[in-house]
Amino acid sequence: MPSGNTAGILIGVGVLALAFVAVVLDGLADSVSRLLHSIGVPAQFAADINSMVFFGGLFLLVVLVVRALPRLSRV
């Protein structure tokens, strides 16, 4: 069991990592949306794809973290 100080550092690093991943996913989703719009896809459909890329990426991240937790707890 980590000490209170170490746990605080781990929580802080986790929050910063989550914010970084959210910014990267938002940029990726915007790029995909702009690409689709530039090749003639209607704006509403491109916005829907934007949302699917962003939330799909976050869902994938959550699934990977949940699957990795048992391995990390053994360390």
C-alpha positions in Angstrom: 0.0 0.0 0.0 1.6 3.3 -1.0 1.9 6.1 1.5 -0.4 9.1 1.4 2.3 11.2 -0.4 2.9 8.6 -3.0 -0.8 8.1 -3.6 -1.3 11.8 -4.1 1.5 11.9 -6.7 0.1 8.9 -8.5 -3.4 10.5 -8.6 -1.9 13.7 -9.9 0.0 12.0 -12.6 -3.0 10.0 -13.5 -5.2 13.1 -13.9 -2.5 14.8 -16.0 -2.2 11.7 -18.2 -6.0 11.6 -18.6 -6.1 15.3 -19.6 -3.2 14.8 -22.1 -5.0 11.8 -23.7 -8.3 13.8 -23.9 -6.5 16.6 -25.7 -4.8 14.2 -28.1 -8.1 12.4 -28.8 -9.8 15.7 -29.3 -7.2 16.8 -31.9 -7.4 13.4 -33.6 -11.2 13.7 -33.8 -11.1 17.2 -35.1 -8.5 16.2 -37.8 -10.8 13.3 -38.9 -13.8 15.6 -39.0 -11.9 18.2 -41.1 -10.7 15.5 -43.5 -14.1 14.2 -44.0 -15.6 17.6 -44.5 -12.9 18.5 -47.0 -13.6 15.5 -49.2 -17.3 16.4 -49.4 -18.9 14.6 -46.5 -21.8 16.6 -45.0 -20.9 18.6 -41.9 -23.4 16.8 -39.7 -22.1 13.4 -40.6 -18.5 14.6 -40.1 -19.5 15.9 -36.6 -21.0 12.5 -35.8 -17.8 10.8 -36.8 -15.9 13.3 -34.7 -17.9 12.3 -31.6 -17.5 8.6 -32.3 -13.7 8.9 -32.7 -13.4 10.9 -29.4 -15.7 8.8 -27.2 -14.6 5.6 -28.8 -11.0 6.5 -28.0 -11.9 7.3 -24.4 -13.8 4.0 -24.1 -10.9 2.1 -25.5 -8.6 3.8 -23.0 -10.9 2.9 -20.1 -11.1 -0.7 -21.2 -7.3 -1.0 -21.5 -6.7 0.6 -18.0 -9.3 -1.7 -16.4 -7.6 -4.7 -18.0 -4.2 -3.5 -16.9 -5.1 -2.8 -13.2 -4.6 -6.4 -12.0 -1.2 -6.5 -13.6 -0.2 -3.2 -12.0 -1.5 -4.2 -8.6 0.9 -7.2 -8.5 4.0 -4.9 -8.8 
